[in-house]
Amino acid sequence: MPDLHTTIVIAATAFACAALISGLAAWSWRGWLELKQAQIARGADAEFGDVPSGNPMNRIEVADLKERVRKLEAIAAGVDL
């Protein structure tokens, strides 16, 4: 059975590691939120990545490209459409 000093050192080390990981997670979360706020501020749409949501033609073009990619993947897989 470990003595009291060893137990205290292990507990303090575990607490310090948990605090470090929690601080890193909070810092990362705040950075991610700032990134999303910047994307929203510049008008980027979350569904289409960096395509501005103000122009409907951009959405149509992205939808068309997605349809083309879907068809090409089906052709590559050997599925007839």
PyMOL Python script that loads the backbone (N, CA, C, O; Angstrom):
from pymol import cmd

cmd.read_pdbstr("""\
ATOM      1  N   MET A   1       0.844  -1.169   0.000  1.00  0.00           N
ATOM      2  CA  MET A   1       0.000   0.000   0.000  1.00  0.00           C
ATOM      3  C   MET A   1       0.894   1.239   0.000  1.00  0.00           C
ATOM      4  O   MET A   1       1.795   1.356   0.831  1.00  0.00           O
ATOM      5  N   PRO A   2       0.641   2.188  -0.957  1.00  0.00           N
ATOM      6  CA  PRO A   2       1.495   3.377  -1.032  1.00  0.00           C
ATOM      7  C   PRO A   2       1.308   4.277   0.189  1.00  0.00           C
ATOM      8  O   PRO A   2       0.249   4.329   0.813  1.00  0.00           O
ATOM      9  N   ASP A   3       2.395   4.977   0.491  1.00  0.00           N
ATOM     10  CA  ASP A   3       2.307   5.875   1.632  1.00  0.00           C
ATOM     11  C   ASP A   3       1.536   7.146   1.264  1.00  0.00           C
ATOM     12  O   ASP A   3       1.163   7.319   0.104  1.00  0.00           O
ATOM     13  N   LEU A   4       1.301   8.009   2.200  1.00  0.00           N
ATOM     14  CA  LEU A   4       0.475   9.201   2.038  1.00  0.00           C
ATOM     15  C   LEU A   4       1.088  10.187   1.052  1.00  0.00           C
ATOM     16  O   LEU A   4       0.364  10.788   0.258  1.00  0.00           O
ATOM     17  N   HIS A   5       2.396  10.364   1.085  1.00  0.00           N
ATOM     18  CA  HIS A   5       3.055  11.320   0.195  1.00  0.00           C
ATOM     19  C   HIS A   5       2.926  10.901  -1.280  1.00  0.00           C
ATOM     20  O   HIS A   5       2.694  11.738  -2.152  1.00  0.00           O
ATOM     21  N   THR A   6       3.076   9.622  -1.539  1.00  0.00           N
ATOM     22  CA  THR A   6       2.936   9.122  -2.906  1.00  0.00           C
ATOM     23  C   THR A   6       1.512   9.333  -3.410  1.00  0.00           C
ATOM     24  O   THR A   6       1.306   9.733  -4.556  1.00  0.00           O
ATOM     25  N   THR A   7       0.548   9.068  -2.565  1.00  0.00           N
ATOM     26  CA  THR A   7      -0.848   9.253  -2.927  1.00  0.00           C
ATOM     27  C   THR A   7      -1.147  10.717  -3.224  1.00  0.00           C
ATOM     28  O   THR A   7      -1.867  11.025  -4.173  1.00  0.00           O
ATOM     29  N   ILE A   8      -0.606  11.607  -2.427  1.00  0.00           N
ATOM     30  CA  ILE A   8      -0.821  13.041  -2.629  1.00  0.00           C
ATOM     31  C   ILE A   8      -0.183  13.493  -3.947  1.00  0.00           C
ATOM     32  O   ILE A   8      -0.785  14.265  -4.693  1.00  0.00           O
ATOM     33  N   VAL A   9       1.018  13.021  -4.231  1.00  0.00           N
ATOM     34  CA  VAL A   9       1.700  13.389  -5.468  1.00  0.00           C
ATOM     35  C   VAL A   9       0.925  12.877  -6.680  1.00  0.00           C
ATOM     36  O   VAL A   9       0.757  13.606  -7.657  1.00  0.00           O
ATOM     37  N   ILE A  10       0.456  11.646  -6.627  1.00  0.00           N
ATOM     38  CA  ILE A  10      -0.321  11.085  -7.741  1.00  0.00           C
ATOM     39  C   ILE A  10      -1.626  11.856  -7.915  1.00  0.00           C
ATOM     40  O   ILE A  10      -2.008  12.160  -9.045  1.00  0.00           O
ATOM     41  N   ALA A  11      -2.306  12.174  -6.841  1.00  0.00           N
ATOM     42  CA  ALA A  11      -3.560  12.922  -6.920  1.00  0.00           C
ATOM     43  C   ALA A  11      -3.328  14.324  -7.468  1.00  0.00           C
ATOM     44  O   ALA A  11      -4.108  14.804  -8.291  1.00  0.00           O
ATOM     45  N   ALA A  12      -2.264  14.985  -7.021  1.00  0.00           N
ATOM     46  CA  ALA A  12      -1.959  16.333  -7.515  1.00  0.00           C
ATOM     47  C   ALA A  12      -1.593  16.307  -8.987  1.00  0.00           C
ATOM     48  O   ALA A  12      -1.987  17.199  -9.738  1.00  0.00           O
ATOM     49  N   THR A  13      -0.846  15.300  -9.410  1.00  0.00           N
ATOM     50  CA  THR A  13      -0.486  15.176 -10.817  1.00  0.00           C
ATOM     51  C   THR A  13      -1.727  14.917 -11.670  1.00  0.00           C
ATOM     52  O   THR A  13      -1.878  15.499 -12.744  1.00  0.00           O
ATOM     53  N   ALA A  14      -2.604  14.053 -11.194  1.00  0.00           N
ATOM     54  CA  ALA A  14      -3.837  13.778 -11.933  1.00  0.00           C
ATOM     55  C   ALA A  14      -4.699  15.029 -12.028  1.00  0.00           C
ATOM     56  O   ALA A  14      -5.278  15.304 -13.079  1.00  0.00           O
ATOM     57  N   PHE A  15      -4.789  15.776 -10.960  1.00  0.00           N
ATOM     58  CA  PHE A  15      -5.566  17.018 -10.967  1.00  0.00           C
ATOM     59  C   PHE A  15      -4.947  18.039 -11.924  1.00  0.00           C
ATOM     60  O   PHE A  15      -5.668  18.712 -12.660  1.00  0.00           O
ATOM     61  N   ALA A  16      -3.629  18.156 -11.919  1.00  0.00           N
ATOM     62  CA  ALA A  16      -2.961  19.100 -12.816  1.00  0.00           C
ATOM     63  C   ALA A  16      -3.178  18.699 -14.280  1.00  0.00           C
ATOM     64  O   ALA A  16      -3.406  19.562 -15.128  1.00  0.00           O
ATOM     65  N   CYS A  17      -3.108  17.409 -14.578  1.00  0.00           N
ATOM     66  CA  CYS A  17      -3.355  16.951 -15.955  1.00  0.00           C
ATOM     67  C   CYS A  17      -4.794  17.224 -16.370  1.00  0.00           C
ATOM     68  O   CYS A  17      -5.042  17.662 -17.494  1.00  0.00           O
ATOM     69  N   ALA A  18      -5.737  16.973 -15.481  1.00  0.00           N
ATOM     70  CA  ALA A  18      -7.144  17.233 -15.792  1.00  0.00           C
ATOM     71  C   ALA A  18      -7.377  18.726 -16.011  1.00  0.00           C
ATOM     72  O   ALA A  18      -8.125  19.112 -16.909  1.00  0.00           O
ATOM     73  N   ALA A  19      -6.744  19.562 -15.197  1.00  0.00           N
ATOM     74  CA  ALA A  19      -6.891  21.006 -15.364  1.00  0.00           C
ATOM     75  C   ALA A  19      -6.269  21.467 -16.680  1.00  0.00           C
ATOM     76  O   ALA A  19      -6.832  22.322 -17.364  1.00  0.00           O
ATOM     77  N   LEU A  20      -5.126  20.915 -17.033  1.00  0.00           N
ATOM     78  CA  LEU A  20      -4.465  21.268 -18.290  1.00  0.00           C
ATOM     79  C   LEU A  20      -5.310  20.864 -19.498  1.00  0.00           C
ATOM     80  O   LEU A  20      -5.476  21.643 -20.436  1.00  0.00           O
ATOM     81  N   ILE A  21      -5.834  19.660 -19.466  1.00  0.00           N
ATOM     82  CA  ILE A  21      -6.674  19.190 -20.570  1.00  0.00           C
ATOM     83  C   ILE A  21      -7.963  20.003 -20.654  1.00  0.00           C
ATOM     84  O   ILE A  21      -8.411  20.335 -21.751  1.00  0.00           O
ATOM     85  N   SER A  22      -8.556  20.324 -19.521  1.00  0.00           N
ATOM     86  CA  SER A  22      -9.772  21.145 -19.520  1.00  0.00           C
ATOM     87  C   SER A  22      -9.497  22.543 -20.058  1.00  0.00           C
ATOM     88  O   SER A  22     -10.301  23.082 -20.820  1.00  0.00           O
ATOM     89  N   GLY A  23      -8.389  23.126 -19.677  1.00  0.00           N
ATOM     90  CA  GLY A  23      -8.025  24.447 -20.187  1.00  0.00           C
ATOM     91  C   GLY A  23      -7.777  24.432 -21.683  1.00  0.00           C
ATOM     92  O   GLY A  23      -8.198  25.344 -22.393  1.00  0.00           O
ATOM     93  N   LEU A  24      -7.101  23.409 -22.161  1.00  0.00           N
ATOM     94  CA  LEU A  24      -6.851  23.271 -23.593  1.00  0.00           C
ATOM     95  C   LEU A  24      -8.161  23.084 -24.369  1.00  0.00           C
ATOM     96  O   LEU A  24      -8.338  23.651 -25.447  1.00  0.00           O
ATOM     97  N   ALA A  25      -9.062  22.294 -23.814  1.00  0.00           N
ATOM     98  CA  ALA A  25     -10.356  22.076 -24.471  1.00  0.00           C
ATOM     99  C   ALA A  25     -11.165  23.369 -24.512  1.00  0.00           C
ATOM    100  O   ALA A  25     -11.792  23.668 -25.528  1.00  0.00           O
ATOM    101  N   ALA A  26     -11.162  24.131 -23.440  1.00  0.00           N
ATOM    102  CA  ALA A  26     -11.891  25.397 -23.413  1.00  0.00           C
ATOM    103  C   ALA A  26     -11.291  26.396 -24.394  1.00  0.00           C
ATOM    104  O   ALA A  26     -12.021  27.116 -25.075  1.00  0.00           O
ATOM    105  N   TRP A  27      -9.970  26.442 -24.469  1.00  0.00           N
ATOM    106  CA  TRP A  27      -9.300  27.341 -25.407  1.00  0.00           C
ATOM    107  C   TRP A  27      -9.628  26.962 -26.852  1.00  0.00           C
ATOM    108  O   TRP A  27      -9.881  27.829 -27.688  1.00  0.00           O
ATOM    109  N   SER A  28      -9.619  25.657 -27.133  1.00  0.00           N
ATOM    110  CA  SER A  28      -9.945  25.186 -28.478  1.00  0.00           C
ATOM    111  C   SER A  28     -11.403  25.480 -28.833  1.00  0.00           C
ATOM    112  O   SER A  28     -11.700  25.887 -29.957  1.00  0.00           O
ATOM    113  N   TRP A  29     -12.297  25.277 -27.892  1.00  0.00           N
ATOM    114  CA  TRP A  29     -13.722  25.541 -28.113  1.00  0.00           C
ATOM    115  C   TRP A  29     -13.949  27.017 -28.412  1.00  0.00           C
ATOM    116  O   TRP A  29     -14.722  27.363 -29.305  1.00  0.00           O
ATOM    117  N   ARG A  30     -13.277  27.884 -27.666  1.00  0.00           N
ATOM    118  CA  ARG A  30     -13.420  29.324 -27.892  1.00  0.00           C
ATOM    119  C   ARG A  30     -12.899  29.701 -29.288  1.00  0.00           C
ATOM    120  O   ARG A  30     -13.505  30.521 -29.978  1.00  0.00           O
ATOM    121  N   GLY A  31     -11.788  29.105 -29.695  1.00  0.00           N
ATOM    122  CA  GLY A  31     -11.259  29.363 -31.034  1.00  0.00           C
ATOM    123  C   GLY A  31     -12.206  28.894 -32.118  1.00  0.00           C
ATOM    124  O   GLY A  31     -12.383  29.573 -33.129  1.00  0.00           O
ATOM    125  N   TRP A  32     -12.820  27.727 -31.913  1.00  0.00           N
ATOM    126  CA  TRP A  32     -13.771  27.215 -32.894  1.00  0.00           C
ATOM    127  C   TRP A  32     -14.992  28.127 -32.985  1.00  0.00           C
ATOM    128  O   TRP A  32     -15.489  28.398 -34.077  1.00  0.00           O
ATOM    129  N   LEU A  33     -15.474  28.600 -31.828  1.00  0.00           N
ATOM    130  CA  LEU A  33     -16.612  29.518 -31.837  1.00  0.00           C
ATOM    131  C   LEU A  33     -16.270  30.831 -32.543  1.00  0.00           C
ATOM    132  O   LEU A  33     -17.099  31.370 -33.276  1.00  0.00           O
ATOM    133  N   GLU A  34     -15.059  31.349 -32.329  1.00  0.00           N
ATOM    134  CA  GLU A  34     -14.645  32.570 -33.020  1.00  0.00           C
ATOM    135  C   GLU A  34     -14.568  32.345 -34.528  1.00  0.00           C
ATOM    136  O   GLU A  34     -14.929  33.227 -35.307  1.00  0.00           O
ATOM    137  N   LEU A  35     -14.100  31.173 -34.941  1.00  0.00           N
ATOM    138  CA  LEU A  35     -14.057  30.845 -36.362  1.00  0.00           C
ATOM    139  C   LEU A  35     -15.462  30.827 -36.955  1.00  0.00           C
ATOM    140  O   LEU A  35     -15.690  31.396 -38.022  1.00  0.00           O
ATOM    141  N   LYS A  36     -16.394  30.187 -36.282  1.00  0.00           N
ATOM    142  CA  LYS A  36     -17.767  30.122 -36.780  1.00  0.00           C
ATOM    143  C   LYS A  36     -18.411  31.510 -36.806  1.00  0.00           C
ATOM    144  O   LYS A  36     -19.161  31.820 -37.731  1.00  0.00           O
ATOM    145  N   GLN A  37     -18.132  32.343 -35.812  1.00  0.00           N
ATOM    146  CA  GLN A  37     -18.669  33.694 -35.808  1.00  0.00           C
ATOM    147  C   GLN A  37     -18.116  34.499 -36.972  1.00  0.00           C
ATOM    148  O   GLN A  37     -18.838  35.284 -37.586  1.00  0.00           O
ATOM    149  N   ALA A  38     -16.843  34.308 -37.277  1.00  0.00           N
ATOM    150  CA  ALA A  38     -16.241  35.010 -38.412  1.00  0.00           C
ATOM    151  C   ALA A  38     -16.857  34.536 -39.726  1.00  0.00           C
ATOM    152  O   ALA A  38     -17.083  35.342 -40.629  1.00  0.00           O
ATOM    153  N   GLN A  39     -17.134  33.230 -39.842  1.00  0.00           N
ATOM    154  CA  GLN A  39     -17.773  32.720 -41.043  1.00  0.00           C
ATOM    155  C   GLN A  39     -19.182  33.277 -41.195  1.00  0.00           C
ATOM    156  O   GLN A  39     -19.593  33.634 -42.299  1.00  0.00           O
ATOM    157  N   ILE A  40     -19.915  33.352 -40.108  1.00  0.00           N
ATOM    158  CA  ILE A  40     -21.268  33.899 -40.161  1.00  0.00           C
ATOM    159  C   ILE A  40     -21.220  35.379 -40.501  1.00  0.00           C
ATOM    160  O   ILE A  40     -22.055  35.870 -41.262  1.00  0.00           O
ATOM    161  N   ALA A  41     -20.259  36.085 -39.949  1.00  0.00           N
ATOM    162  CA  ALA A  41     -20.153  37.523 -40.199  1.00  0.00           C
ATOM    163  C   ALA A  41     -19.846  37.826 -41.657  1.00  0.00           C
ATOM    164  O   ALA A  41     -20.311  38.834 -42.190  1.00  0.00           O
ATOM    165  N   ARG A  42     -19.071  36.971 -42.306  1.00  0.00           N
ATOM    166  CA  ARG A  42     -18.757  37.232 -43.710  1.00  0.00           C
ATOM    167  C   ARG A  42     -19.782  36.636 -44.656  1.00  0.00           C
ATOM    168  O   ARG A  42     -19.684  36.817 -45.869  1.00  0.00           O
ATOM    169  N   GLY A  43     -20.768  35.924 -44.115  1.00  0.00           N
ATOM    170  CA  GLY A  43     -21.870  35.439 -44.925  1.00  0.00           C
ATOM    171  C   GLY A  43     -21.676  34.061 -45.493  1.00  0.00           C
ATOM    172  O   GLY A  43     -22.364  33.699 -46.447  1.00  0.00           O
ATOM    173  N   ALA A  44     -20.775  33.279 -44.956  1.00  0.00           N
ATOM    174  CA  ALA A  44     -20.568  31.922 -45.451  1.00  0.00           C
ATOM    175  C   ALA A  44     -21.701  31.033 -44.961  1.00  0.00           C
ATOM    176  O   ALA A  44     -22.203  31.201 -43.849  1.00  0.00           O
ATOM    177  N   ASP A  45     -22.092  30.095 -45.796  1.00  0.00           N
ATOM    178  CA  ASP A  45     -23.164  29.171 -45.466  1.00  0.00           C
ATOM    179  C   ASP A  45     -22.545  27.879 -44.960  1.00  0.00           C
ATOM    180  O   ASP A  45     -21.630  27.344 -45.587  1.00  0.00           O
ATOM    181  N   ALA A  46     -23.032  27.372 -43.831  1.00  0.00           N
ATOM    182  CA  ALA A  46     -22.452  26.176 -43.232  1.00  0.00           C
ATOM    183  C   ALA A  46     -22.655  24.948 -44.113  1.00  0.00           C
ATOM    184  O   ALA A  46     -21.801  24.062 -44.143  1.00  0.00           O
ATOM    185  N   GLU A  47     -23.775  24.885 -44.829  1.00  0.00           N
ATOM    186  CA  GLU A  47     -24.061  23.706 -45.643  1.00  0.00           C
ATOM    187  C   GLU A  47     -23.163  23.624 -46.863  1.00  0.00           C
ATOM    188  O   GLU A  47     -22.769  22.529 -47.265  1.00  0.00           O
ATOM    189  N   PHE A  48     -22.834  24.751 -47.455  1.00  0.00           N
ATOM    190  CA  PHE A  48     -22.075  24.763 -48.693  1.00  0.00           C
ATOM    191  C   PHE A  48     -20.648  25.241 -48.505  1.00  0.00           C
ATOM    192  O   PHE A  48     -19.989  25.585 -49.486  1.00  0.00           O
ATOM    193  N   GLY A  49     -20.154  25.272 -47.290  1.00  0.00           N
ATOM    194  CA  GLY A  49     -18.773  25.665 -47.056  1.00  0.00           C
ATOM    195  C   GLY A  49     -18.572  27.154 -47.203  1.00  0.00           C
ATOM    196  O   GLY A  49     -19.165  27.932 -46.455  1.00  0.00           O
ATOM    197  N   ASP A  50     -17.748  27.573 -48.153  1.00  0.00           N
ATOM    198  CA  ASP A  50     -17.398  28.980 -48.301  1.00  0.00           C
ATOM    199  C   ASP A  50     -18.250  29.704 -49.338  1.00  0.00           C
ATOM    200  O   ASP A  50     -17.900  30.808 -49.757  1.00  0.00           O
ATOM    201  N   VAL A  51     -19.347  29.111 -49.752  1.00  0.00           N
ATOM    202  CA  VAL A  51     -20.196  29.753 -50.741  1.00  0.00           C
ATOM    203  C   VAL A  51     -21.067  30.782 -50.040  1.00  0.00           C
ATOM    204  O   VAL A  51     -21.824  30.420 -49.140  1.00  0.00           O
ATOM    205  N   PRO A  52     -20.987  32.058 -50.422  1.00  0.00           N
ATOM    206  CA  PRO A  52     -21.838  33.057 -49.790  1.00  0.00           C
ATOM    207  C   PRO A  52     -23.311  32.749 -50.028  1.00  0.00           C
ATOM    208  O   PRO A  52     -23.704  32.374 -51.133  1.00  0.00           O
ATOM    209  N   SER A  53     -24.119  32.909 -48.994  1.00  0.00           N
ATOM    210  CA  SER A  53     -25.524  32.536 -49.095  1.00  0.00           C
ATOM    211  C   SER A  53     -26.366  33.613 -49.756  1.00  0.00           C
ATOM    212  O   SER A  53     -27.546  33.378 -50.017  1.00  0.00           O
ATOM    213  N   GLY A  54     -25.808  34.788 -50.039  1.00  0.00           N
ATOM    214  CA  GLY A  54     -26.587  35.873 -50.604  1.00  0.00           C
ATOM    215  C   GLY A  54     -26.971  35.673 -52.054  1.00  0.00           C
ATOM    216  O   GLY A  54     -27.969  36.241 -52.497  1.00  0.00           O
ATOM    217  N   ASN A  55     -26.216  34.886 -52.814  1.00  0.00           N
ATOM    218  CA  ASN A  55     -26.464  34.719 -54.230  1.00  0.00           C
ATOM    219  C   ASN A  55     -27.076  33.343 -54.491  1.00  0.00           C
ATOM    220  O   ASN A  55     -26.418  32.328 -54.260  1.00  0.00           O
ATOM    221  N   PRO A  56     -28.335  33.289 -54.972  1.00  0.00           N
ATOM    222  CA  PRO A  56     -28.965  31.996 -55.226  1.00  0.00           C
ATOM    223  C   PRO A  56     -28.278  31.198 -56.338  1.00  0.00           C
ATOM    224  O   PRO A  56     -28.350  29.969 -56.347  1.00  0.00           O
ATOM    225  N   MET A  57     -27.625  31.873 -57.260  1.00  0.00           N
ATOM    226  CA  MET A  57     -26.933  31.164 -58.336  1.00  0.00           C
ATOM    227  C   MET A  57     -25.806  30.288 -57.784  1.00  0.00           C
ATOM    228  O   MET A  57     -25.534  29.215 -58.322  1.00  0.00           O
ATOM    229  N   ASN A  58     -25.160  30.739 -56.725  1.00  0.00           N
ATOM    230  CA  ASN A  58     -24.098  29.932 -56.120  1.00  0.00           C
ATOM    231  C   ASN A  58     -24.655  28.621 -55.581  1.00  0.00           C
ATOM    232  O   ASN A  58     -24.029  27.571 -55.726  1.00  0.00           O
ATOM    233  N   ARG A  59     -25.819  28.680 -54.965  1.00  0.00           N
ATOM    234  CA  ARG A  59     -26.433  27.462 -54.438  1.00  0.00           C
ATOM    235  C   ARG A  59     -26.803  26.520 -55.571  1.00  0.00           C
ATOM    236  O   ARG A  59     -26.625  25.307 -55.456  1.00  0.00           O
ATOM    237  N   ILE A  60     -27.313  27.068 -56.661  1.00  0.00           N
ATOM    238  CA  ILE A  60     -27.685  26.242 -57.812  1.00  0.00           C
ATOM    239  C   ILE A  60     -26.446  25.581 -58.398  1.00  0.00           C
ATOM    240  O   ILE A  60     -26.474  24.398 -58.738  1.00  0.00           O
ATOM    241  N   GLU A  61     -25.360  26.335 -58.518  1.00  0.00           N
ATOM    242  CA  GLU A  61     -24.123  25.784 -59.057  1.00  0.00           C
ATOM    243  C   GLU A  61     -23.579  24.680 -58.165  1.00  0.00           C
ATOM    244  O   GLU A  61     -23.125  23.650 -58.663  1.00  0.00           O
ATOM    245  N   VAL A  62     -23.618  24.881 -56.863  1.00  0.00           N
ATOM    246  CA  VAL A  62     -23.116  23.870 -55.935  1.00  0.00           C
ATOM    247  C   VAL A  62     -23.993  22.629 -56.008  1.00  0.00           C
ATOM    248  O   VAL A  62     -23.479  21.511 -56.000  1.00  0.00           O
ATOM    249  N   ALA A  63     -25.304  22.806 -56.080  1.00  0.00           N
ATOM    250  CA  ALA A  63     -26.203  21.653 -56.192  1.00  0.00           C
ATOM    251  C   ALA A  63     -25.942  20.898 -57.491  1.00  0.00           C
ATOM    252  O   ALA A  63     -25.967  19.667 -57.508  1.00  0.00           O
ATOM    253  N   ASP A  64     -25.692  21.622 -58.574  1.00  0.00           N
ATOM    254  CA  ASP A  64     -25.391  20.992 -59.854  1.00  0.00           C
ATOM    255  C   ASP A  64     -24.089  20.195 -59.776  1.00  0.00           C
ATOM    256  O   ASP A  64     -24.007  19.076 -60.281  1.00  0.00           O
ATOM    257  N   LEU A  65     -23.086  20.774 -59.149  1.00  0.00           N
ATOM    258  CA  LEU A  65     -21.807  20.074 -59.001  1.00  0.00           C
ATOM    259  C   LEU A  65     -21.954  18.827 -58.130  1.00  0.00           C
ATOM    260  O   LEU A  65     -21.338  17.798 -58.407  1.00  0.00           O
ATOM    261  N   LYS A  66     -22.764  18.918 -57.087  1.00  0.00           N
ATOM    262  CA  LYS A  66     -22.982  17.752 -56.234  1.00  0.00           C
ATOM    263  C   LYS A  66     -23.680  16.644 -57.020  1.00  0.00           C
ATOM    264  O   LYS A  66     -23.349  15.468 -56.868  1.00  0.00           O
ATOM    265  N   GLU A  67     -24.634  17.014 -57.850  1.00  0.00           N
ATOM    266  CA  GLU A  67     -25.332  16.027 -58.681  1.00  0.00           C
ATOM    267  C   GLU A  67     -24.368  15.377 -59.669  1.00  0.00           C
ATOM    268  O   GLU A  67     -24.424  14.165 -59.877  1.00  0.00           O
ATOM    269  N   ARG A  68     -23.494  16.159 -60.276  1.00  0.00           N
ATOM    270  CA  ARG A  68     -22.511  15.602 -61.200  1.00  0.00           C
ATOM    271  C   ARG A  68     -21.575  14.630 -60.495  1.00  0.00           C
ATOM    272  O   ARG A  68     -21.263  13.562 -61.024  1.00  0.00           O
ATOM    273  N   VAL A  69     -21.129  15.003 -59.304  1.00  0.00           N
ATOM    274  CA  VAL A  69     -20.240  14.128 -58.537  1.00  0.00           C
ATOM    275  C   VAL A  69     -20.958  12.833 -58.195  1.00  0.00           C
ATOM    276  O   VAL A  69     -20.372  11.754 -58.277  1.00  0.00           O
ATOM    277  N   ARG A  70     -22.227  12.938 -57.812  1.00  0.00           N
ATOM    278  CA  ARG A  70     -23.008  11.740 -57.488  1.00  0.00           C
ATOM    279  C   ARG A  70     -23.101  10.817 -58.704  1.00  0.00           C
ATOM    280  O   ARG A  70     -22.949   9.602 -58.578  1.00  0.00           O
ATOM    281  N   LYS A  71     -23.348  11.393 -59.869  1.00  0.00           N
ATOM    282  CA  LYS A  71     -23.441  10.585 -61.087  1.00  0.00           C
ATOM    283  C   LYS A  71     -22.098   9.950 -61.430  1.00  0.00           C
ATOM    284  O   LYS A  71     -22.048   8.787 -61.828  1.00  0.00           O
ATOM    285  N   LEU A  72     -21.013  10.702 -61.279  1.00  0.00           N
ATOM    286  CA  LEU A  72     -19.688  10.144 -61.561  1.00  0.00           C
ATOM    287  C   LEU A  72     -19.328   9.021 -60.597  1.00  0.00           C
ATOM    288  O   LEU A  72     -18.707   8.034 -60.992  1.00  0.00           O
ATOM    289  N   GLU A  73     -19.718   9.169 -59.332  1.00  0.00           N
ATOM    290  CA  GLU A  73     -19.464   8.098 -58.367  1.00  0.00           C
ATOM    291  C   GLU A  73     -20.266   6.867 -58.720  1.00  0.00           C
ATOM    292  O   GLU A  73     -19.777   5.747 -58.572  1.00  0.00           O
ATOM    293  N   ALA A  74     -21.504   7.055 -59.192  1.00  0.00           N
ATOM    294  CA  ALA A  74     -22.321   5.914 -59.592  1.00  0.00           C
ATOM    295  C   ALA A  74     -21.708   5.226 -60.804  1.00  0.00           C
ATOM    296  O   ALA A  74     -21.697   3.997 -60.873  1.00  0.00           O
ATOM    297  N   ILE A  75     -21.202   5.992 -61.753  1.00  0.00           N
ATOM    298  CA  ILE A  75     -20.551   5.402 -62.931  1.00  0.00           C
ATOM    299  C   ILE A  75     -19.305   4.636 -62.516  1.00  0.00           C
ATOM    300  O   ILE A  75     -19.052   3.540 -63.017  1.00  0.00           O
ATOM    301  N   ALA A  76     -18.527   5.206 -61.602  1.00  0.00           N
ATOM    302  CA  ALA A  76     -17.308   4.545 -61.139  1.00  0.00           C
ATOM    303  C   ALA A  76     -17.631   3.246 -60.398  1.00  0.00           C
ATOM    304  O   ALA A  76     -16.856   2.290 -60.441  1.00  0.00           O
ATOM    305  N   ALA A  77     -18.779   3.219 -59.718  1.00  0.00           N
ATOM    306  CA  ALA A  77     -19.171   2.023 -58.988  1.00  0.00           C
ATOM    307  C   ALA A  77     -19.826   0.998 -59.899  1.00  0.00           C
ATOM    308  O   ALA A  77     -20.065  -0.134 -59.478  1.00  0.00           O
ATOM    309  N   GLY A  78     -20.121   1.371 -61.137  1.00  0.00           N
ATOM    310  CA  GLY A  78     -20.722   0.442 -62.078  1.00  0.00           C
ATOM    311  C   GLY A  78     -22.232   0.383 -62.000  1.00  0.00           C
ATOM    312  O   GLY A  78     -22.835  -0.586 -62.461  1.00  0.00           O
ATOM    313  N   VAL A  79     -22.854   1.393 -61.429  1.00  0.00           N
ATOM    314  CA  VAL A  79     -24.309   1.437 -61.303  1.00  0.00           C
ATOM    315  C   VAL A  79     -24.876   2.236 -62.455  1.00  0.00           C
ATOM    316  O   VAL A  79     -24.410   3.340 -62.740  1.00  0.00           O
ATOM    317  N   ASP A  80     -25.893   1.679 -63.128  1.00  0.00           N
ATOM    318  CA  ASP A  80     -26.541   2.403 -64.223  1.00  0.00           C
ATOM    319  C   ASP A  80     -27.612   3.318 -63.663  1.00  0.00           C
ATOM    320  O   ASP A  80     -28.412   2.907 -62.822  1.00  0.00           O
ATOM    321  N   LEU A  81     -27.628   4.561 -64.130  1.00  0.00           N
ATOM    322  CA  LEU A  81     -28.643   5.511 -63.661  1.00  0.00           C
ATOM    323  C   LEU A  81     -29.813   5.564 -64.602  1.00  0.00           C
ATOM    324  O   LEU A  81     -30.762   6.311 -64.365  1.00  0.00           O
TER     325      LEU A  81
END
""", "prot")
cmd.dss("prot")
cmd.show_as("cartoon", "prot")
cmd.util.cbc("prot")
cmd.orient("prot")
